[in-house]
Amino acid sequence: MTILHSSDRALNFHVLLEKNEAGQTIASIAELSNCRVEADSRNEALVAIQELVSDRLSNVEVLPLEVSPARAVEENPWTEFIGMFEGDAEFAEMANQWRLER
């Protein structure tokens, strides 16, 4: 696991805009749960959502976190039998017979 130090770069979020049944504009941030506002116009909604995000993140330090997934290496249960009958003439004859029966 690696924690990288954050620089003072601006964060980019995806704003979702939609209209409700009353005709108001709903703005929400896709990346932040419970970050949603309703306003009478599109511009008011954008201003309000920007203020909400700024307030929410004012005392937050955002750091990228790189996590390498632990890969569980599952052993194939048949691996120990690979090549078991290599060079066995009797088994080769039986295998040929099985192929013919198919």
SERO-81281 format. One record per residue (C-alpha): residue number from 1; residue in three letters; x, y, z. Coordinates in pm, 1 decimal, always signed. Example, Ala and Ser with C-alpha at 12.3 -4.5 7.8 and 13.67 -1.06 7.14 Angstrom:
2
+-----+---------+----------+----------+----------+
| num | residuo |        X |        Y |        Z |
+-----+---------+----------+----------+----------+
|   1 |     ALA |  +1230.0 |   -450.0 |   +780.0 |
|   2 |     SER |  +1367.0 |   -106.0 |   +714.0 |
+-----+---------+----------+----------+----------+
REM end
This chain:
102
+-----+---------+----------+----------+----------+
| num | residuo |        X |        Y |        Z |
+-----+---------+----------+----------+----------+
|   1 |     MET |     +0.0 |     +0.0 |     +0.0 |
|   2 |     THR |   +134.0 |   +341.5 |    -94.4 |
|   3 |     ILE |    +12.5 |   +678.2 |    +33.1 |
|   4 |     LEU |   +105.9 |   +963.5 |   -194.8 |
|   5 |     HIS |   +122.0 |  +1321.3 |    -69.4 |
|   6 |     SER |   -146.1 |  +1546.8 |   -215.7 |
|   7 |     SER |    -47.4 |  +1867.8 |   -383.2 |
|   8 |     ASP |   -270.2 |  +2174.9 |   -387.6 |
|   9 |     ARG |   -432.9 |  +2071.1 |   -714.7 |
|  10 |     ALA |   -799.5 |  +2136.1 |   -773.0 |
|  11 |     LEU |  -1028.7 |  +1838.0 |   -745.5 |
|  12 |     ASN |  -1262.4 |  +1760.2 |  -1032.0 |
|  13 |     PHE |  -1607.2 |  +1616.2 |   -967.9 |
|  14 |     HIS |  -1890.5 |  +1510.1 |  -1193.9 |
|  15 |     VAL |  -2205.5 |  +1717.2 |  -1135.9 |
|  16 |     LEU |  -2533.8 |  +1547.8 |  -1220.4 |
|  17 |     LEU |  -2811.8 |  +1790.4 |  -1312.4 |
|  18 |     GLU |  -3176.4 |  +1689.1 |  -1337.9 |
|  19 |     LYS |  -3521.0 |  +1843.4 |  -1307.0 |
|  20 |     ASN |  -3769.1 |  +1733.9 |  -1041.8 |
|  21 |     GLU |  -4147.5 |  +1725.8 |  -1083.5 |
|  22 |     ALA |  -4177.1 |  +2080.6 |   -947.6 |
|  23 |     GLY |  -3939.7 |  +2209.0 |  -1217.7 |
|  24 |     GLN |  -3649.5 |  +2270.5 |   -982.5 |
|  25 |     THR |  -3296.4 |  +2173.8 |  -1076.1 |
|  26 |     ILE |  -3132.7 |  +1903.2 |   -866.1 |
|  27 |     ALA |  -2753.1 |  +1901.4 |   -862.6 |
|  28 |     SER |  -2556.0 |  +1618.5 |   -707.5 |
|  29 |     ILE |  -2194.0 |  +1509.2 |   -704.5 |
|  30 |     ALA |  -2145.6 |  +1157.3 |   -839.1 |
|  31 |     GLU |  -1830.2 |  +1095.2 |   -634.4 |
|  32 |     LEU |  -1963.8 |  +1220.7 |   -299.3 |
|  33 |     SER |  -2256.8 |  +1054.9 |   -128.1 |
|  34 |     ASN |  -2522.2 |  +1282.8 |    +22.1 |
|  35 |     CYS |  -2393.7 |  +1582.9 |   -170.4 |
|  36 |     ARG |  -2714.8 |  +1711.5 |   -329.5 |
|  37 |     VAL |  -2895.0 |  +2045.3 |   -363.1 |
|  38 |     GLU |  -3219.6 |  +2168.3 |   -515.9 |
|  39 |     ALA |  -3258.6 |  +2516.4 |   -664.2 |
|  40 |     ASP |  -3496.1 |  +2712.7 |   -885.1 |
|  41 |     SER |  -3249.0 |  +2740.3 |  -1174.1 |
|  42 |     ARG |  -2953.0 |  +2558.7 |  -1321.8 |
|  43 |     ASN |  -2709.8 |  +2837.8 |  -1229.0 |
|  44 |     GLU |  -2838.2 |  +2856.9 |   -871.3 |
|  45 |     ALA |  -2800.1 |  +2479.5 |   -840.0 |
|  46 |     LEU |  -2442.3 |  +2491.8 |   -968.8 |
|  47 |     VAL |  -2348.7 |  +2772.5 |   -729.3 |
|  48 |     ALA |  -2514.2 |  +2591.5 |   -437.9 |
|  49 |     ILE |  -2346.6 |  +2257.4 |   -512.9 |
|  50 |     GLN |  -2007.0 |  +2427.2 |   -542.9 |
|  51 |     GLU |  -2057.7 |  +2594.5 |   -203.6 |
|  52 |     LEU |  -2169.9 |  +2265.6 |    -49.6 |
|  53 |     VAL |  -1864.8 |  +2080.4 |   -180.8 |
|  54 |     SER |  -1631.8 |  +2359.6 |    -66.4 |
|  55 |     ASP |  -1784.3 |  +2356.7 |   +282.4 |
|  56 |     ARG |  -1775.5 |  +1979.6 |   +302.5 |
|  57 |     LEU |  -1410.1 |  +1961.4 |   +199.3 |
|  58 |     SER |  -1287.0 |  +2268.8 |   +389.4 |
|  59 |     ASN |  -1141.0 |  +2062.7 |   +676.0 |
|  60 |     VAL |  -1064.3 |  +1751.0 |   +477.3 |
|  61 |     GLU |   -730.3 |  +1638.7 |   +343.4 |
|  62 |     VAL |   -769.7 |  +1440.5 |    +24.2 |
|  63 |     LEU |   -489.2 |  +1197.9 |    -56.7 |
|  64 |     PRO |   -463.1 |   +944.2 |   -335.0 |
|  65 |     LEU |   -419.7 |   +593.3 |   -201.6 |
|  66 |     GLU |   -271.5 |   +325.7 |   -422.8 |
|  67 |     VAL |   -360.7 |    -26.0 |   -317.6 |
|  68 |     SER |   -226.0 |   -331.6 |   -492.4 |
|  69 |     PRO |   -485.6 |   -605.5 |   -474.3 |
|  70 |     ALA |   -367.3 |   -918.0 |   -301.3 |
|  71 |     ARG |   -392.5 |  -1195.5 |   -551.3 |
|  72 |     ALA |   -478.7 |  -1526.6 |   -402.7 |
|  73 |     VAL |   -283.8 |  -1779.9 |   -598.5 |
|  74 |     GLU |   -502.6 |  -2080.9 |   -606.0 |
|  75 |     GLU |   -317.4 |  -2400.4 |   -674.2 |
|  76 |     ASN |   -471.2 |  -2612.6 |   -943.7 |
|  77 |     PRO |   -556.0 |  -2945.8 |   -777.4 |
|  78 |     TRP |   -468.2 |  -3131.7 |  -1098.0 |
|  79 |     THR |   -115.5 |  -2988.1 |  -1129.3 |
|  80 |     GLU |    +46.1 |  -3276.9 |   -944.4 |
|  81 |     PHE |    -91.2 |  -3522.1 |  -1202.3 |
|  82 |     ILE |    +45.1 |  -3342.8 |  -1510.7 |
|  83 |     GLY |   +275.0 |  -3577.1 |  -1700.3 |
|  84 |     MET |   +195.9 |  -3867.7 |  -1468.2 |
|  85 |     PHE |   +151.4 |  -4110.2 |  -1757.6 |
|  86 |     GLU |   +411.5 |  -3960.8 |  -1990.0 |
|  87 |     GLY |   +600.0 |  -4237.1 |  -2169.2 |
|  88 |     ASP |   +358.0 |  -4505.4 |  -2038.3 |
|  89 |     ALA |   +284.1 |  -4723.0 |  -2344.5 |
|  90 |     GLU |     -5.5 |  -4902.9 |  -2175.1 |
|  91 |     PHE |   -178.0 |  -4574.7 |  -2086.4 |
|  92 |     ALA |   -116.9 |  -4438.6 |  -2439.3 |
|  93 |     GLU |   -292.0 |  -4746.3 |  -2580.0 |
|  94 |     MET |   -590.1 |  -4696.1 |  -2343.9 |
|  95 |     ALA |   -608.4 |  -4324.2 |  -2432.8 |
|  96 |     ASN |   -617.4 |  -4410.1 |  -2803.9 |
|  97 |     GLN |   -899.1 |  -4657.2 |  -2739.1 |
|  98 |     TRP |  -1097.3 |  -4388.1 |  -2549.7 |
|  99 |     ARG |  -1053.3 |  -4145.9 |  -2840.0 |
| 100 |     LEU |  -1185.5 |  -4405.5 |  -3084.1 |
| 101 |     GLU |  -1491.5 |  -4469.2 |  -2866.4 |
| 102 |     ARG |  -1587.3 |  -4102.3 |  -2871.8 |
+-----+---------+----------+----------+----------+
REM end
